Amino acid sequence: MAAPFDLNDDTVVVVIGTGAGGGVLSNELAQKGVSVVALEAGGRYLPEDYINDEWESFGQLAWLDKRTTSGDWRVAKDFSGLPAWIVKAVGGTTTHWAGASLRFQAHEFKTKTTYGDVQGANLLDWPIDLTEMEPWYEKAETKLGVTRTGDRAGLPGNSNYKVFEAGAKALGYEQVHTGRMAINSGDYDDRLACQQTGFCFQGCKWGAKWSAAYTDIPRGEETGHLEVRDHAHVLKIEHNAAGKVTGVLYADKDGNQHLQKARVVCVAGNSIESPRLLLNSASAMFPDGLANSSGQVGR
């Protein structure tokens, strides 16, 4: 069945979030003929809609929903209801990110071994290493068009960079450059080269910076296997008596609630919203929230 999909269609994969994880996953599944419903809490904006003014852009893209913050740090004391500069829109924070695309160094996969016990933290070594990840890094870098990889040139330096570079070299640093960025230094993947307008955080009006909003999402929709529902704020993940996830309850922009059935649910929100959702999906069977047998969700 081609999109759009029925609420009672329990053969679909529901993906929650449309950013770096959800947007890419939705497209990859759709390209393989899998029926996908992607739920996005925010609206839909494309490069022509982005506002190259930081404060107005914040009002357009950020999570402005009322929040509460706990703890004894200054933000919690003085700004407990502060909105989060995490994008609430199709494409997620790939709209707002700077484009920096750095590989982990070898020692960063082994933080427990490298740093030992750190007070207040629970470090663990990754079960993978750089050698295993290198082909996947290369695949991602090709997909995103990361500069200084795969024979793609680096970005030119702006005036701020040139001052920084001069200072670094005066101090004796030799390897100083504009970094590995998912921002086109030349036309690539049907996207223009960077025009150096300097507003990466407000959304790239040229489409030079990779974002799921105008790459993976529309490509997935073109297959007929992906339906994106914007202004769909997920409230809870439902499960059956066996503990198997069966669907997702969400509210539309008018506050009406809908239950989308699913055979698989992929949680791909950001670092705040994914834990919130899992904790809010608590039930008699999972009193501490879904996927929280460790008790570490949200910590």
C-alpha positions as CSV (number, residue, x, y, z in Angstrom):
1,M,0.0,0.0,0.0
2,A,1.4,3.4,-0.9
3,A,1.4,6.3,1.5
4,P,-0.5,7.7,3.3
5,F,-1.1,4.8,5.6
6,D,-4.1,3.9,7.7
7,L,-4.0,4.3,11.5
8,N,-5.0,0.6,11.9
9,D,-2.3,-0.6,9.5
10,D,-0.1,-2.7,11.8
11,T,2.4,-3.6,9.1
12,V,4.1,-0.2,9.1
13,V,7.3,0.8,10.9
14,V,6.7,3.9,12.9
15,V,9.8,6.1,13.3
16,I,9.6,8.8,16.0
17,G,11.7,11.8,14.9
18,T,13.0,12.9,11.5
19,G,16.5,14.1,12.3
20,A,19.9,12.5,11.9
21,G,18.6,9.1,13.1
22,G,15.0,9.1,12.2
23,G,15.2,10.9,8.8
24,V,18.0,8.7,7.5
25,L,16.4,5.5,8.8
26,S,13.0,6.4,7.3
27,N,14.6,6.9,3.9
28,E,16.7,3.8,4.0
29,L,13.7,1.7,4.9
30,A,11.5,3.3,2.2
31,Q,14.2,2.8,-0.4
32,K,14.0,-1.0,0.4
33,G,10.2,-1.0,0.0
34,V,9.3,-0.9,3.7
35,S,6.2,1.0,4.7
36,V,7.1,3.8,7.1
37,V,5.2,6.4,9.1
38,A,7.5,9.1,10.5
39,L,6.1,11.2,13.3
40,E,7.6,14.7,13.8
41,A,6.5,16.9,16.7
42,G,7.3,20.1,14.8
43,G,6.4,21.7,11.5
44,R,8.0,21.5,8.1
45,Y,10.4,24.1,6.8
46,L,12.7,24.1,3.7
47,P,15.6,26.4,2.9
48,E,13.4,29.1,1.5
49,D,11.6,29.3,4.9
50,Y,14.7,29.6,7.1
51,I,15.3,32.9,8.8
52,N,18.8,34.3,8.9
53,D,18.3,36.0,12.2
54,E,19.2,34.0,15.4
55,W,16.4,35.2,17.6
56,E,13.6,34.9,15.0
57,S,15.1,31.5,13.9
58,F,14.9,30.3,17.5
59,G,11.2,31.1,17.6
60,Q,10.7,29.3,14.3
61,L,12.6,26.1,14.9
62,A,13.4,25.5,18.6
63,W,11.5,23.5,21.2
64,L,9.7,26.3,22.9
65,D,7.4,24.0,25.0
66,K,7.3,24.8,28.7
67,R,9.9,22.9,30.6
68,T,11.0,22.3,34.2
69,T,14.6,21.8,35.2
70,S,15.8,20.2,38.4
71,G,19.1,20.1,40.2
72,D,21.3,22.7,41.9
73,W,23.1,24.1,38.9
74,R,22.6,27.8,37.9
75,V,20.4,27.1,34.9
76,A,18.0,25.1,37.0
77,K,17.9,27.9,39.6
78,D,17.7,30.9,37.4
79,F,16.1,29.6,34.1
80,S,14.1,26.5,35.1
81,G,11.6,27.0,32.2
82,L,14.2,27.8,29.6
83,P,13.3,26.4,26.1
84,A,15.8,24.1,24.5
85,W,17.7,25.1,21.3
86,I,17.0,21.7,19.8
87,V,15.0,21.8,16.6
88,K,11.3,20.9,16.6
89,A,10.8,20.5,12.9
90,V,11.1,18.0,10.0
91,G,14.8,17.3,9.7
92,G,15.3,17.7,13.5
93,T,18.6,19.2,14.7
94,T,20.2,18.5,11.3
95,T,18.7,21.8,10.4
96,H,20.5,23.5,13.3
97,W,23.8,21.7,13.6
98,A,27.1,23.2,12.5
99,G,28.0,20.4,10.2
100,A,31.1,19.3,12.1
101,S,31.7,15.6,11.2
102,L,34.6,14.2,13.2
103,R,35.5,10.6,13.7
104,F,36.1,9.2,17.1
105,Q,39.8,8.7,17.8
106,A,40.9,5.2,18.7
107,H,41.1,6.0,22.5
108,E,37.6,7.5,22.6
109,F,36.1,4.0,22.0
110,K,37.8,2.9,25.2
111,T,37.0,5.6,27.7
112,K,36.9,3.2,30.7
113,T,40.3,1.8,29.9
114,T,41.8,5.3,29.0
115,Y,40.5,7.3,31.9
116,G,39.6,4.8,34.6
117,D,36.9,5.6,37.2
118,V,35.6,9.2,37.0
119,Q,33.6,10.4,40.0
120,G,30.0,11.0,39.1
121,A,30.2,9.1,35.8
122,N,29.8,5.5,34.8
123,L,32.2,5.1,31.9
124,L,32.2,2.0,29.8
125,D,34.3,0.9,26.8
126,W,32.5,0.6,23.6
127,P,32.3,-3.0,22.3
128,I,33.5,-1.8,18.9
129,D,36.7,0.0,17.8
130,L,37.9,2.4,15.2
131,T,39.0,-0.3,12.8
132,E,35.5,-1.8,12.8
133,M,33.9,1.5,12.3
134,E,36.1,2.9,9.6
135,P,34.1,1.6,6.6
136,W,30.9,3.0,8.2
137,Y,32.5,6.3,8.8
138,E,33.5,6.4,5.1
139,K,30.0,5.5,4.0
140,A,28.5,8.3,6.2
141,E,31.1,10.8,5.0
142,T,30.3,10.0,1.4
143,K,26.6,10.3,2.0
144,L,26.9,13.6,3.8
145,G,29.6,15.0,1.5
146,V,32.1,15.6,4.4
147,T,35.0,17.8,3.4
148,R,38.6,16.7,3.5
149,T,37.4,13.1,3.1
150,G,37.0,11.2,-0.2
151,D,39.0,13.8,-2.2
152,R,36.5,16.5,-1.3
153,A,38.2,19.8,-0.7
154,G,38.1,21.7,2.5
155,L,36.0,24.8,3.0
156,P,37.6,28.2,2.6
157,G,38.3,30.1,5.8
158,N,36.2,33.1,6.7
159,S,37.7,36.2,8.4
160,N,37.2,34.7,11.9
161,Y,39.0,31.5,10.9
162,K,41.9,33.4,9.4
163,V,42.5,35.2,12.7
164,F,42.3,31.9,14.6
165,E,44.6,30.2,12.1
166,A,47.2,32.9,12.3
167,G,47.2,32.7,16.1
168,A,47.4,28.9,16.1
169,K,50.3,28.8,13.7
170,A,52.1,31.5,15.7
171,L,51.9,29.2,18.7
172,G,53.5,26.4,16.7
173,Y,50.5,24.4,15.6
174,E,51.0,22.9,12.2
175,Q,47.8,21.0,11.3
176,V,45.3,23.9,11.3
177,H,42.4,23.8,8.8
178,T,38.7,24.4,8.4
179,G,37.8,20.9,9.6
180,R,35.8,18.0,8.3
181,M,32.3,19.5,7.7
182,A,29.1,18.1,6.1
183,I,29.0,21.3,4.1
184,N,29.6,21.3,0.4
185,S,32.9,22.9,-0.7
186,G,31.7,22.3,-4.3
187,D,28.4,21.3,-5.8
188,Y,27.6,17.7,-4.6
189,D,24.6,15.4,-4.4
190,D,22.3,17.9,-6.1
191,R,23.2,20.5,-3.5
192,L,25.0,23.8,-4.0
193,A,28.4,24.7,-2.6
194,C,28.6,26.8,0.6
195,Q,28.1,30.5,-0.1
196,Q,29.7,31.6,3.1
197,T,26.6,33.5,4.4
198,G,27.4,32.5,7.9
199,F,24.1,31.2,9.2
200,C,24.5,27.5,9.7
201,F,22.6,27.5,13.0
202,Q,19.6,29.1,11.5
203,G,19.2,26.6,8.7
204,C,21.2,26.6,5.4
205,K,19.3,28.6,2.9
206,W,21.5,27.2,0.1
207,G,21.1,23.6,1.1
208,A,24.9,23.3,1.1
209,K,24.9,21.9,4.6
210,W,23.6,18.3,4.8
211,S,20.2,18.0,6.5
212,A,17.6,15.2,6.5
213,A,15.0,17.9,5.9
214,Y,15.8,18.3,2.2
215,T,17.8,15.2,1.4
216,D,16.6,11.9,3.0
217,I,13.0,12.9,3.8
218,P,11.9,14.0,0.3
219,R,13.8,11.1,-1.3
220,G,12.0,8.6,1.0
221,E,8.7,10.2,0.2
222,E,9.3,9.9,-3.5
223,T,9.3,6.1,-3.2
224,G,5.7,6.1,-2.0
225,H,6.7,4.1,1.0
226,L,7.2,6.9,3.5
227,E,4.6,9.1,5.1
228,V,5.8,12.0,7.2
229,R,3.2,13.4,9.7
230,D,4.4,16.8,11.0
231,H,2.9,18.4,14.1
232,A,2.5,14.9,15.5
233,H,3.8,15.0,19.1
234,V,4.2,11.5,20.4
235,L,2.8,10.9,23.9
236,K,3.2,7.3,24.6
237,I,4.4,4.0,23.1
238,E,1.8,1.2,23.6
239,H,2.4,-2.5,24.1
240,N,0.4,-5.7,24.5
241,A,0.1,-8.2,27.3
242,A,3.2,-9.9,26.1
243,G,5.2,-6.7,26.4
244,K,5.6,-6.3,22.6
245,V,5.2,-2.8,21.2
246,T,2.0,-2.4,19.2
247,G,1.7,1.3,18.3
248,V,2.2,4.9,19.2
249,L,-0.2,7.4,20.7
250,Y,0.3,11.0,19.4
251,A,-1.4,14.4,19.4
252,D,-1.9,16.5,16.3
253,K,-1.5,20.3,16.2
254,D,-5.1,20.7,17.3
255,G,-4.6,18.4,20.4
256,N,-6.6,15.5,19.0
257,Q,-5.1,12.1,19.9
258,H,-4.5,9.3,17.4
259,L,-3.1,5.8,17.8
260,Q,-1.0,4.6,15.0
261,K,-0.5,0.8,15.0
262,A,2.9,-0.6,14.1
263,R,4.9,-3.8,13.8
264,V,8.0,-2.0,14.8
265,V,8.6,1.3,16.6
266,C,11.9,3.1,16.3
267,V,12.6,5.8,18.9
268,A,14.8,8.5,17.2
269,G,14.1,11.7,19.1
270,N,16.8,13.8,20.6
271,S,18.7,13.5,23.9
272,I,15.8,15.1,25.8
273,E,12.7,13.8,24.0
274,S,13.7,10.2,23.6
275,P,14.1,9.7,27.4
276,R,11.0,11.7,28.1
277,L,9.0,9.4,25.8
278,L,10.4,6.2,27.2
279,L,9.7,7.3,30.8
280,N,6.2,8.6,29.9
281,S,5.5,5.1,28.4
282,A,5.6,3.5,31.8
283,S,3.0,0.8,32.4
284,A,2.1,-1.8,35.0
285,M,4.5,-4.2,33.2
286,F,7.2,-1.5,32.8
287,P,6.8,0.8,35.8
288,D,10.1,2.5,35.3
289,G,9.4,3.2,31.6
290,L,10.2,1.3,28.4
291,A,13.7,0.0,27.7
292,N,14.8,1.1,31.2
293,S,15.8,-2.2,32.9
294,S,19.1,-0.5,33.7
295,G,17.4,2.5,35.4
296,Q,19.7,4.8,33.4
297,V,17.2,6.2,30.9
298,G,17.3,10.0,31.3
299,R,20.3,10.0,33.6
